[in-house]
């Protein structure tokens, strides 16, 4: 068996997309390059920090506190009224910051 060789670089600050395949394959981190090419990195790290920058994502929490999900936004899916989860804007109160 030949020894594999790798190049290493710190990933901090790298922007990419988390992809969860539907066919049972491992999750990947996709990094797009200029021109539309991309590289897919299999995720081996168990607890890497992630910051969501995509406003097409929404966090859902069940009322019983047992279900927590990261999903596409209701707006993207066109289902705002179906789930009646639309946020209600607070009325502006004069004299309060």
C-alpha positions as CSV (number, residue, x, y, z in Angstrom):
1,X,0.0,0.0,0.0
2,X,1.4,3.4,-1.0
3,X,1.5,6.2,1.4
4,X,-0.9,9.0,0.4
5,X,0.4,12.5,0.4
6,X,-1.7,15.6,1.1
7,X,-1.4,19.3,1.2
8,X,-2.7,21.1,4.3
9,X,-4.2,24.6,4.8
10,X,-6.2,26.0,7.6
11,X,-9.9,26.1,6.8
12,X,-10.9,29.0,9.1
13,X,-12.8,31.6,7.1
14,X,-13.4,29.3,4.2
15,X,-16.9,29.8,2.6
16,X,-18.6,26.8,1.2
17,X,-21.8,24.8,1.3
18,X,-22.7,21.8,3.5
19,X,-24.3,19.1,1.4
20,X,-26.1,16.0,2.8
21,X,-26.4,13.4,0.1
22,X,-29.6,11.4,-0.1
23,X,-28.0,8.2,-1.1
24,X,-26.3,7.4,2.2
25,X,-22.9,8.8,1.1
26,X,-21.0,10.9,3.7
27,X,-21.8,14.6,4.1
28,X,-19.6,17.0,2.1
29,X,-18.4,20.6,2.2
30,X,-18.4,22.1,-1.3
31,X,-16.1,25.0,-2.1
32,X,-16.8,26.9,-5.4
33,X,-13.9,28.4,-7.3
34,X,-14.0,31.2,-9.8
35,X,-15.6,30.0,-13.1
36,X,-18.0,27.7,-11.3
37,X,-15.7,24.8,-10.7
38,X,-15.9,23.2,-7.3
39,X,-14.2,20.8,-4.9
40,X,-16.1,18.5,-2.6
41,X,-14.5,17.7,0.8
42,X,-15.8,14.7,2.7
43,X,-16.5,15.9,6.3
44,X,-14.5,13.9,8.8
45,X,-14.5,16.6,11.6
46,X,-17.1,15.8,14.2
47,X,-17.8,19.2,15.8
48,X,-16.6,22.0,13.5
49,X,-18.2,25.4,14.0
50,X,-20.4,26.6,11.2
51,X,-22.0,30.1,10.6
52,X,-25.1,30.1,8.4
53,X,-24.9,33.0,5.9
54,X,-27.7,31.8,3.6
55,X,-31.0,33.6,4.2
56,X,-32.9,30.8,2.5
57,X,-32.4,28.7,5.7
58,X,-34.7,28.7,8.7
59,X,-34.6,27.0,12.1
60,X,-37.7,25.2,13.2
61,X,-38.5,24.1,16.8
62,X,-41.5,22.0,17.7
63,X,-43.8,23.4,20.4
64,X,-43.2,20.4,22.6
65,X,-39.4,21.1,22.5
66,X,-38.5,17.7,21.1
67,X,-38.0,18.5,17.4
68,X,-35.3,20.8,16.1
69,X,-34.6,21.3,12.4
70,X,-32.6,23.4,9.9
71,X,-34.6,23.6,6.7
72,X,-35.3,25.8,3.7
73,X,-37.2,29.0,4.5
74,X,-41.0,28.9,4.2
75,X,-40.7,31.8,1.7
76,X,-38.4,29.7,-0.6
77,X,-40.8,26.8,-0.4
78,X,-43.9,29.0,-0.9
79,X,-45.5,27.6,2.3
80,X,-45.8,30.6,4.6
81,X,-49.5,30.2,5.2
82,X,-49.6,26.4,5.2
83,X,-47.5,26.3,8.4
84,X,-48.7,29.6,9.8
85,X,-45.2,30.3,11.1
86,X,-45.0,33.8,9.7
87,X,-43.2,36.1,12.1
88,X,-45.4,38.9,13.6
89,X,-43.7,42.3,13.6
90,X,-44.0,44.1,16.9
91,X,-45.8,47.4,16.8
92,X,-43.6,50.5,17.1
93,X,-44.0,52.0,20.6
94,X,-43.4,55.7,20.9
95,X,-41.0,56.9,23.5
96,X,-39.3,53.5,23.9
97,X,-36.0,52.4,22.4
